[in-house]
Amino acid sequence: MQYLNQSEILPYINAGKEIEQFLGEFFIDNFRCFSYVTLGQTKEGYYALIFEKFDDSDEGLTSLYDYSSIEPDNLYGKEIGPSKSFEEIIEKLNREVKLDSEKYLISGYLDEEIKTVPNNT
C-alpha cells in the first residue's frame, strides 16, 4: 500500500478523485469502531467528510465502506466545507480530527489499511 503525503494529493483531487485517511479505532462500550476522512472537490469547492463506523465484520460484512454509521444523522459522513482553497479545508479538518500529513490513500484502499490494525477485542 503506497501512502501519499499532503503535497501529493492535490493533483488527484483536482482530477476528480477522492483521497482518504484512516484516523484510527476507538470503542463505544465494548463495540469496536473506526473513523476515517474523505477529501474531494465539487463545483462548490473542496470538502471533507468525517466517518465514524461500527466494526460490523462479525456481521459478515467485509468492507469498512459497508459498516453501519455510529451517527444515524451522518450516514454519508459529517461534512466539513465546502471551502474555496484546499489549505482552508485541511485547516478546518484539523480542528475536528488529527490528520497525519504522510498517510493519505487514494479512495478505496481503507479496507487494506484496517487489516493492519490489530483486533484487540
SEMAR-912828 format. One record per residue (C-alpha): residue number from 1; residue in one letter; x, y, z. Coordinates in pm, 1 decimal. Layout:
// residues N
+-----+----+----------+----------+----------+
:   i : aa :       xx :       yy :       zz :
+-----+----+----------+----------+----------+
: NUM :  A :        X :        Y :        Z :
...
+-----+----+----------+----------+----------+
***
This chain:
// residues 121
+-----+----+----------+----------+----------+
:   i : aa :       xx :       yy :       zz :
+-----+----+----------+----------+----------+
:   1 :  M :      0.0 :      0.0 :      0.0 :
:   2 :  Q :    150.3 :    328.7 :   -105.0 :
:   3 :  Y :     76.0 :    632.7 :    106.1 :
:   4 :  L :     64.3 :    980.9 :    -34.9 :
:   5 :  N :    180.0 :   1282.7 :    159.9 :
:   6 :  Q :    -21.6 :   1601.3 :    177.2 :
:   7 :  S :    176.4 :   1770.5 :   -100.1 :
:   8 :  E :     96.7 :   1482.0 :   -339.1 :
:   9 :  I :   -280.8 :   1465.4 :   -300.0 :
:  10 :  L :   -399.5 :   1788.8 :   -462.8 :
:  11 :  P :   -341.1 :   1667.2 :   -823.8 :
:  12 :  Y :   -559.5 :   1362.4 :   -751.9 :
:  13 :  I :   -836.1 :   1574.3 :   -601.4 :
:  14 :  N :   -819.1 :   1824.9 :   -887.8 :
:  15 :  A :   -852.7 :   1528.8 :  -1127.7 :
:  16 :  G :  -1183.3 :   1434.5 :   -960.7 :
:  17 :  K :  -1056.7 :   1157.7 :   -731.5 :
:  18 :  E :  -1128.8 :   1129.7 :   -361.2 :
:  19 :  I :   -849.6 :   1087.5 :   -109.9 :
:  20 :  E :   -894.3 :    917.2 :    226.5 :
:  21 :  Q :   -715.4 :    878.7 :    554.9 :
:  22 :  F :   -775.3 :    621.9 :    825.9 :
:  23 :  L :   -795.2 :    803.4 :   1159.9 :
:  24 :  G :   -794.6 :    503.4 :   1389.4 :
:  25 :  E :  -1005.7 :    280.6 :   1604.1 :
:  26 :  F :  -1196.9 :    356.3 :   1921.1 :
:  27 :  F :  -1452.6 :    181.4 :   2137.2 :
:  28 :  I :  -1807.9 :    268.1 :   2236.8 :
:  29 :  D :  -1892.8 :     42.9 :   2528.6 :
:  30 :  N :  -1748.0 :   -286.6 :   2401.3 :
:  31 :  F :  -1807.5 :   -213.1 :   2033.0 :
:  32 :  R :  -1502.1 :   -157.5 :   1814.8 :
:  33 :  C :  -1535.9 :    142.5 :   1584.5 :
:  34 :  F :  -1330.5 :    305.8 :   1310.2 :
:  35 :  S :  -1302.9 :    662.0 :   1188.7 :
:  36 :  Y :  -1173.8 :    795.3 :    860.8 :
:  37 :  V :  -1190.0 :   1106.3 :    648.6 :
:  38 :  T :  -1255.6 :   1155.7 :    278.0 :
:  39 :  L :  -1137.7 :   1463.8 :     86.8 :
:  40 :  G :  -1263.0 :   1574.6 :   -252.9 :
:  41 :  Q :  -1380.8 :   1859.0 :   -469.6 :
:  42 :  T :  -1710.0 :   1966.1 :   -627.3 :
:  43 :  K :  -1811.9 :   2277.3 :   -821.9 :
:  44 :  E :  -1873.9 :   2445.4 :   -484.5 :
:  45 :  G :  -1517.1 :   2384.5 :   -365.9 :
:  46 :  Y :  -1313.0 :   2141.6 :   -158.1 :
:  47 :  Y :  -1488.8 :   1927.1 :    100.7 :
:  48 :  A :  -1410.6 :   1677.0 :    370.7 :
:  49 :  L :  -1629.5 :   1404.3 :    519.2 :
:  50 :  I :  -1561.1 :   1250.7 :    858.5 :
:  51 :  F :  -1695.0 :    897.3 :    901.3 :
:  52 :  E :  -1736.1 :    701.0 :   1223.9 :
:  53 :  K :  -1848.0 :    341.9 :   1176.1 :
:  54 :  F :  -1906.6 :     31.4 :   1384.0 :
:  55 :  D :  -1683.8 :   -266.8 :   1309.1 :
:  56 :  D :  -1951.0 :   -489.4 :   1153.3 :
:  57 :  S :  -1705.2 :   -760.8 :   1045.6 :
:  58 :  D :  -1871.7 :  -1014.4 :   1278.1 :
:  59 :  E :  -2196.5 :   -947.8 :   1089.3 :
:  60 :  G :  -2033.0 :  -1088.9 :    775.9 :
:  61 :  L :  -1950.2 :   -753.1 :    619.3 :
:  62 :  T :  -1602.4 :   -739.8 :    473.5 :
:  63 :  S :  -1571.4 :   -372.2 :    378.6 :
:  64 :  L :  -1539.3 :    -71.0 :    603.9 :
:  65 :  Y :  -1743.9 :    118.4 :    346.9 :
:  66 :  D :  -2042.8 :   -110.2 :    420.2 :
:  67 :  Y :  -2020.9 :    -87.4 :    800.1 :
:  68 :  S :  -2301.9 :     93.5 :    978.9 :
:  69 :  S :  -2263.1 :    454.7 :   1080.9 :
:  70 :  I :  -2243.0 :    536.5 :   1450.6 :
:  71 :  E :  -2443.1 :    854.7 :   1398.7 :
:  72 :  P :  -2764.3 :    795.7 :   1200.6 :
:  73 :  D :  -2773.5 :   1164.9 :   1105.2 :
:  74 :  N :  -2432.0 :   1132.5 :    939.6 :
:  75 :  L :  -2478.5 :    824.8 :    721.0 :
:  76 :  Y :  -2277.4 :    994.2 :    447.3 :
:  77 :  G :  -2020.7 :   1147.3 :    681.2 :
:  78 :  K :  -2003.1 :   1468.6 :    877.3 :
:  79 :  E :  -1940.1 :   1732.3 :    612.7 :
:  80 :  I :  -1672.9 :   1999.6 :    651.4 :
:  81 :  G :  -1679.1 :   2269.7 :    385.0 :
:  82 :  P :  -1708.1 :   2347.1 :    104.0 :
:  83 :  S :  -1403.5 :   2575.1 :    104.5 :
:  84 :  K :  -1254.8 :   2769.8 :   -181.8 :
:  85 :  S :   -898.1 :   2659.8 :   -105.4 :
:  86 :  F :   -753.2 :   2319.6 :    -27.6 :
:  87 :  E :   -542.3 :   2467.8 :    254.5 :
:  88 :  E :   -857.7 :   2602.9 :    416.8 :
:  89 :  I :  -1035.5 :   2266.0 :    413.8 :
:  90 :  I :   -727.3 :   2096.8 :    567.8 :
:  91 :  E :   -716.3 :   2367.6 :    835.4 :
:  92 :  K :  -1087.5 :   2322.5 :    915.5 :
:  93 :  L :  -1048.9 :   1945.5 :    921.6 :
:  94 :  N :   -752.0 :   1965.1 :   1158.4 :
:  95 :  R :   -977.9 :   2145.2 :   1409.3 :
:  96 :  E :  -1200.2 :   1835.1 :   1414.8 :
:  97 :  V :   -956.1 :   1544.1 :   1382.4 :
:  98 :  K :   -582.6 :   1470.5 :   1389.9 :
:  99 :  L :   -452.8 :   1419.7 :   1036.2 :
: 100 :  D :   -120.2 :   1257.8 :    951.2 :
: 101 :  S :     31.2 :   1452.4 :    660.5 :
: 102 :  E :    212.7 :   1137.3 :    541.1 :
: 103 :  K :    -72.5 :    880.3 :    538.4 :
: 104 :  Y :   -322.9 :    968.2 :    266.4 :
: 105 :  L :   -462.9 :    699.9 :     38.6 :
: 106 :  I :   -647.9 :    704.2 :   -290.2 :
: 107 :  S :  -1014.6 :    623.0 :   -222.6 :
: 108 :  G :  -1092.6 :    254.2 :   -193.7 :
: 109 :  Y :   -784.1 :    136.8 :     -3.7 :
: 110 :  L :   -911.9 :    169.4 :    353.3 :
: 111 :  D :  -1012.6 :   -197.1 :    369.4 :
: 112 :  E :   -644.5 :   -283.8 :    324.6 :
: 113 :  E :   -548.7 :    -27.6 :    587.1 :
: 114 :  I :   -779.0 :   -164.6 :    858.7 :
: 115 :  K :   -637.1 :   -514.9 :    806.6 :
: 116 :  T :   -317.3 :   -377.6 :    961.8 :
: 117 :  V :   -499.3 :   -270.7 :   1280.5 :
: 118 :  P :   -474.7 :   -542.1 :   1547.8 :
: 119 :  N :   -813.0 :   -662.5 :   1668.8 :
: 120 :  N :   -791.3 :   -624.5 :   2047.2 :
: 121 :  T :  -1148.1 :   -724.9 :   2127.3 :
+-----+----+----------+----------+----------+
***
